[in-house]
Amino acid sequence: MIKLLLLLPGTLIIQSYAVSARMPSKELKEEAWKFTKKDTLSMETMGKTKVFITGSNSGEIEIKLRYVAKPYEKFEVKETQRAIYLKANILNYNPHKPTQTYFEECTLTITVPHGMYIRCNGSSGEFEVSGFIGVLKAVYGQGQFSIKNVEGSINLQLGMLEAKIQHSKGSFNISSGIGSVRAKDLTVNGESSFSTGMGIVKISLAREPEADLYVGSSFNKAQVNFNGHPVTGYFEFIAMADEGRIISPFKFDIEETFLDDIKNYNTSSDFGKKDDYFRKSFIRGDSNPKITLKTVIGTAKLTK
């Protein structure tokens, strides 16, 4: 059942309710919406919801939802003058009850016009984004992202992240505590940063970067591969002394040791102690852009 609520001029809320408990629990339901182009698409997903986002020149936003109806779950779709809001809701949620997996069998297929700002957040999500020109920002506890042929600004901030980026162009700001980031045929034309605590970060470039690039992994590999393209700019490698590894195909101009800003509080004897780090750098051609590869006890590696 779809309920329409007219609130204010230019504001429409469309609520998609789960079917009553009398309906078989595994019955697959489908719903669809179509809207004119907006500035923003904002969504909040939970559980194992899969989201497919594709860019287009149509000038319309199309949303298709497939789900198994459950009496305690619902999706809400809200339209305002400048934005569309999608939200997964749990009815009568009780944090004291045993944890359940919500929205296990939900799929959102979304087509959006180029130039939109897509904002995503929630506890978890699985996304495939392709052929889109615009801005994508996601903040999740954990999630998987597959990004192909995207141009613009990509910002992913997750506690646990598995990300694969292919044939994309723009500025990137991607970070996670745990997980890996792998990018192939990447064009960096805006200031970009890729970092993780315990995962691997591998960046393979489609051409030399046009803006500053930071790649870091505290406990694993931070790697940049130029794929035979011109290696120019200021290159800086940082790793904990006697713990991390630095690998470069070029000779360094400067090698130095410094104390990191992070203090150690492991035991009372090393309270306030700082660790020694190596910094090695070289310049090839112009001193811009700045490319930084950093690790703590992992490997910072440049491949030409």
C-alpha positions as CSV (number, residue, x, y, z in Angstrom):
1,M,0.0,0.0,0.0
2,I,1.3,3.5,-0.8
3,K,0.1,6.4,1.3
4,L,0.4,10.0,0.0
5,L,0.7,12.9,2.5
6,L,0.5,16.5,1.3
7,L,2.3,18.6,3.9
8,L,3.4,21.9,2.4
9,P,3.3,23.4,-1.1
10,G,6.0,21.7,-3.2
11,T,6.5,18.9,-0.6
12,L,5.3,15.4,-1.1
13,I,6.0,12.4,1.1
14,I,5.5,8.9,-0.3
15,Q,5.6,6.1,2.3
16,S,6.0,2.6,1.1
17,Y,4.8,0.3,3.9
18,A,5.6,-3.3,4.4
19,V,2.7,-5.6,3.7
20,S,0.8,-7.0,6.7
21,A,2.0,-10.1,8.5
22,R,-0.7,-12.2,6.9
23,M,1.2,-12.1,3.6
24,P,3.7,-14.9,3.0
25,S,7.1,-13.8,4.4
26,K,9.0,-14.6,1.2
27,E,6.7,-12.8,-1.3
28,L,8.7,-10.5,-3.5
29,K,7.3,-7.0,-3.9
30,E,8.2,-4.3,-6.4
31,E,7.6,-0.5,-6.4
32,A,8.8,2.3,-8.6
33,W,9.0,6.1,-8.5
34,K,10.0,8.8,-11.0
35,F,10.9,12.4,-10.3
36,T,12.2,15.4,-12.2
37,K,15.9,16.3,-11.6
38,K,16.8,17.5,-8.1
39,D,20.0,18.9,-6.6
40,T,20.4,16.1,-4.1
41,L,19.6,12.4,-3.6
42,S,19.9,11.4,0.0
43,M,19.6,7.8,1.2
44,E,19.9,5.8,4.4
45,T,20.3,2.0,4.1
46,M,20.6,-0.9,6.5
47,G,21.5,-4.5,6.5
48,K,22.3,-6.2,3.2
49,T,20.5,-3.8,1.0
50,K,22.0,-3.6,-2.5
51,V,22.0,-0.3,-4.2
52,F,22.7,0.1,-8.0
53,I,23.2,3.7,-9.1
54,T,23.6,4.7,-12.8
55,G,24.0,8.1,-14.3
56,S,22.1,9.3,-17.3
57,N,21.2,12.3,-19.5
58,S,17.5,11.8,-19.2
59,G,16.8,14.6,-16.7
60,E,14.7,12.3,-14.5
61,I,15.3,10.3,-11.3
62,E,14.0,6.8,-11.5
63,I,13.9,4.5,-8.4
64,K,12.9,0.9,-8.4
65,L,12.6,-1.1,-5.2
66,R,12.5,-4.9,-4.9
67,Y,12.0,-6.4,-1.5
68,V,10.6,-9.2,0.5
69,A,7.8,-7.8,2.6
70,K,8.2,-8.0,6.3
71,P,5.9,-6.4,8.9
72,Y,8.7,-4.7,10.8
73,E,10.5,-3.0,7.9
74,K,9.6,-0.2,5.5
75,F,11.2,2.2,3.0
76,E,10.2,5.8,3.0
77,V,10.5,8.0,-0.1
78,K,10.3,11.7,0.4
79,E,10.3,14.5,-2.2
80,T,11.0,18.1,-1.6
81,Q,11.6,21.0,-4.0
82,R,15.3,20.3,-4.2
83,A,15.9,16.8,-2.9
84,I,14.8,13.2,-2.8
85,Y,15.2,11.2,0.5
86,L,15.2,7.4,0.8
87,K,15.2,5.9,4.2
88,A,15.1,2.3,5.5
89,N,13.1,2.2,8.8
90,I,12.8,-0.5,11.4
91,L,9.4,-0.4,13.1
92,N,9.2,-0.9,16.8
93,Y,12.9,-1.3,17.1
94,N,14.1,-2.5,20.5
95,P,17.8,-2.3,21.2
96,H,17.4,-4.8,24.1
97,K,16.2,-7.6,21.9
98,P,18.6,-10.0,20.2
99,T,20.3,-8.5,17.1
100,Q,18.5,-9.3,13.9
101,T,19.7,-8.8,10.3
102,Y,17.4,-6.3,8.6
103,F,16.7,-5.6,5.0
104,E,18.4,-8.8,3.9
105,E,16.5,-9.1,0.6
106,C,16.2,-5.5,-0.7
107,T,17.5,-4.1,-3.9
108,L,17.4,-0.4,-5.0
109,T,18.0,0.4,-8.6
110,I,18.4,4.1,-9.2
111,T,19.0,6.1,-12.3
112,V,20.0,9.8,-11.8
113,P,20.8,12.7,-14.0
114,H,24.5,13.9,-14.2
115,G,25.4,16.7,-11.9
116,M,23.6,15.5,-8.8
117,Y,24.9,15.3,-5.3
118,I,24.4,11.8,-3.9
119,R,24.6,11.4,-0.1
120,C,24.5,8.0,1.6
121,N,24.7,6.9,5.2
122,G,23.7,4.1,7.5
123,S,25.0,1.1,9.4
124,S,25.9,-0.9,6.3
125,G,25.4,-1.1,2.5
126,E,26.5,-2.6,-0.7
127,F,26.8,-0.2,-3.7
128,E,27.5,-0.4,-7.4
129,V,27.9,3.1,-9.0
130,S,28.6,3.4,-12.7
131,G,28.5,6.0,-15.5
132,F,27.8,8.9,-13.1
133,I,29.1,12.5,-13.2
134,G,28.7,14.4,-10.0
135,V,29.3,14.1,-6.3
136,L,29.1,10.9,-4.2
137,K,29.5,11.0,-0.4
138,A,29.0,7.9,1.8
139,V,29.4,7.5,5.6
140,Y,28.8,4.0,6.9
141,G,29.9,1.6,9.7
142,Q,30.7,-0.9,7.0
143,G,30.1,-1.4,3.3
144,Q,31.2,-2.5,-0.1
145,F,31.6,-0.1,-3.0
146,S,32.2,-0.8,-6.7
147,I,32.7,2.4,-8.7
148,K,33.1,2.4,-12.5
149,N,33.3,5.2,-15.0
150,V,32.5,7.9,-12.5
151,E,33.7,11.5,-12.8
152,G,33.6,14.1,-10.2
153,S,34.1,14.0,-6.4
154,I,34.1,10.7,-4.4
155,N,34.1,10.8,-0.6
156,L,33.8,7.5,1.3
157,Q,34.3,7.3,5.1
158,L,33.7,3.9,6.6
159,G,34.8,1.9,9.6
160,M,35.1,-1.3,7.5
161,L,35.4,-0.8,3.7
162,E,36.0,-2.9,0.6
163,A,36.3,-0.6,-2.4
164,K,37.0,-1.2,-6.0
165,I,37.3,1.9,-8.3
166,Q,37.9,1.6,-12.1
167,H,38.2,4.0,-15.0
168,S,37.2,7.0,-12.9
169,K,38.3,10.6,-12.8
170,G,38.2,13.4,-10.3
171,S,39.0,14.0,-6.6
172,F,38.9,11.2,-4.1
173,N,38.7,11.2,-0.3
174,I,38.5,7.6,0.9
175,S,39.3,6.3,4.4
176,S,38.6,3.3,6.6
177,G,39.8,1.7,9.7
178,I,39.7,-1.8,8.3
179,G,39.5,-3.0,4.7
180,S,41.1,-2.4,1.3
181,V,40.9,0.1,-1.5
182,R,41.9,-0.9,-5.0
183,A,41.8,1.6,-7.9
184,K,42.6,0.9,-11.5
185,D,42.9,3.4,-14.4
186,L,42.5,6.3,-12.1
187,T,42.8,10.0,-13.2
188,V,43.5,12.3,-10.3
189,N,42.7,15.9,-11.2
190,G,41.7,17.1,-7.7
191,E,43.4,16.8,-4.4
192,S,42.9,13.2,-3.2
193,S,43.6,10.9,-0.3
194,F,43.3,7.1,0.2
195,S,43.9,5.7,3.6
196,T,43.2,2.7,5.8
197,G,44.4,1.4,9.1
198,M,44.8,-2.3,8.5
199,G,44.0,-2.9,4.9
200,I,45.8,-2.6,1.5
201,V,45.6,0.5,-0.7
202,K,46.7,0.1,-4.3
203,I,46.3,2.9,-6.8
204,S,47.0,2.3,-10.5
205,L,47.0,5.5,-12.5
206,A,45.7,6.2,-16.0
207,R,48.0,9.2,-16.3
208,E,50.2,11.3,-14.0
209,P,48.3,13.1,-11.2
210,E,47.3,16.7,-11.8
211,A,46.8,17.4,-8.0
212,D,48.3,16.3,-4.6
213,L,47.8,12.6,-3.8
214,Y,48.1,10.9,-0.4
215,V,48.1,7.1,-0.1
216,G,48.5,5.5,3.3
217,S,48.1,2.2,5.1
218,S,49.2,2.0,8.7
219,F,49.8,-1.8,8.9
220,N,49.8,-3.0,5.3
221,K,50.8,-1.9,1.8
222,A,50.3,1.6,0.4
223,Q,51.2,1.5,-3.3
224,V,51.0,3.8,-6.3
225,N,51.6,2.5,-9.8
226,F,52.3,5.0,-12.6
227,N,51.9,2.4,-15.3
228,G,54.6,3.8,-17.5
229,H,53.3,7.4,-17.4
230,P,55.6,10.3,-16.7
231,V,56.8,10.4,-13.1
232,T,56.9,14.0,-12.1
233,G,56.4,15.9,-8.9
234,Y,57.6,15.9,-5.3
235,F,57.5,12.4,-3.8
236,E,57.6,11.8,-0.1
237,F,57.8,8.4,1.6
238,I,57.2,7.9,5.4
239,A,57.5,4.7,7.5
240,M,58.3,3.9,11.1
241,A,62.1,3.4,11.5
242,D,63.2,-0.2,11.6
243,E,59.5,-1.4,11.2
244,G,58.1,-0.1,7.9
245,R,59.5,-0.5,4.4
246,I,60.0,2.1,1.7
247,I,60.4,1.0,-1.9
248,S,61.1,3.3,-4.8
249,P,62.6,2.8,-8.3
250,F,64.3,6.3,-8.0
251,K,67.1,7.5,-5.9
252,F,66.2,9.8,-3.0
253,D,67.3,13.4,-2.8
254,I,66.8,13.6,1.0
255,E,66.7,11.0,3.7
256,E,65.9,12.0,7.3
257,T,64.6,10.7,10.7
258,F,62.0,12.5,12.7
259,L,59.7,12.0,15.7
260,D,56.1,11.3,14.8
261,D,53.4,13.5,16.4
262,I,51.6,10.4,17.9
263,K,52.6,9.7,21.5
264,N,53.0,6.2,22.9
265,Y,50.9,5.2,26.0
266,N,51.5,1.4,26.0
267,T,53.2,1.3,29.4
268,S,54.1,3.7,32.1
269,S,57.7,3.6,31.1
270,D,57.1,5.0,27.6
271,F,54.4,7.5,28.6
272,G,54.7,10.4,26.2
273,K,57.3,8.8,24.1
274,K,57.3,9.4,20.3
275,D,58.4,7.0,17.7
276,D,61.2,7.5,15.1
277,Y,60.1,7.7,11.5
278,F,62.0,7.7,8.2
279,R,61.2,10.4,5.6
280,K,62.7,9.9,2.2
281,S,61.9,12.2,-0.8
282,F,62.9,13.2,-4.3
283,I,61.8,15.6,-7.0
284,R,61.5,14.7,-10.7
285,G,60.8,17.6,-13.1
286,D,58.4,20.0,-11.4
287,S,57.9,20.0,-7.6
288,N,54.2,19.8,-8.1
289,P,52.1,17.8,-7.4
290,K,53.0,16.3,-4.0
291,I,52.6,12.5,-3.8
292,T,52.9,11.1,-0.3
293,L,53.1,7.4,0.5
294,K,52.9,6.6,4.2
295,T,52.9,3.5,6.4
296,V,53.7,2.6,10.0
297,I,54.8,-1.0,9.9
298,G,53.7,-1.9,6.4
299,T,55.2,-1.0,3.0
300,A,55.1,2.3,1.1
301,K,55.9,1.5,-2.5
302,L,56.1,3.4,-5.8
303,T,56.1,1.6,-9.1
304,K,56.9,3.4,-12.4
